[in-house]
Amino acid sequence: MMANDTDALMEAVGMSRATVLGVSMGGRIALDLALDHPDRVDRLILVSTTASARLESPTPRMEMLSVLSSLIFRGKYPQPRYAFARQRQASRAYDCMDRLGEIHVPTTILHGRKDKIASLSDARQMHRGIAGSHMVTFSGGHLFFLVRERKWFLDSLTTAFTAESLPAS
C-alpha cells in the first residue's frame, strides 16, 4: 500500500522516475516500489533494512524500537501509537526475498555491523539477492547516522547518487 501511495504521489507531482532512498521500514517500501513499479526507480539506496521479516530479530527488539521512537521522534505532531503498531505489523508481514532478482537498477546497501533491529547477516542475504548491488558496512547500529558518522553517511550517499554504475561486490 505504501509503495502504491509513493507511486501515486510521484504521478500527482509529475515525477516520472527517481533515485529512491529508504531507511529501515522505508527500505522495504523502496524495495516494493522497485519491484511493483520498476519504471519509477532509477537507483535504489537501502539503509538499515532487510527484505524479509522472517529473517529479522526477535519481537523484543521491535518493542524496544517502538519505545525509543516515541522518545526520539517527539515533535509538535507525534505519530499516534496505533499508526506505529500498524507500520510494525506491515513490516513483520513483508517478504520479498524471492523477488530480489527482479531488481535491475543500481542498488547500494548501507548497513551497520552493530544493527540489532535489522541484522547484518540479513542485509548480506539481501545483497546477494540483488545482482550487482553494492554493499557498504559501517561500525554503527540501526540509525547510526542520527548519532554518529553523519559525514560518512552523507559522503556515502553522494557516491551512491552519482555513481554511473556500481561494481558487484
Secondary structure, 3 states (H helix, E strand, C coil): CHHHHHHHHHHHCCCCCEEEEEECHHHHHHHHHHHHCHHHEEEEEEECCCCEHHHCCCHHHHHHHHHHHHHHCCCCCCCCHHHHHHHHHHHHHCECHHHHHHCCCCEEEEEECCCCCCCHHHHHHHHHHCCCCEEEEECCCCCHHHHCCHHHHHHHHHHHHHCCCCCCC
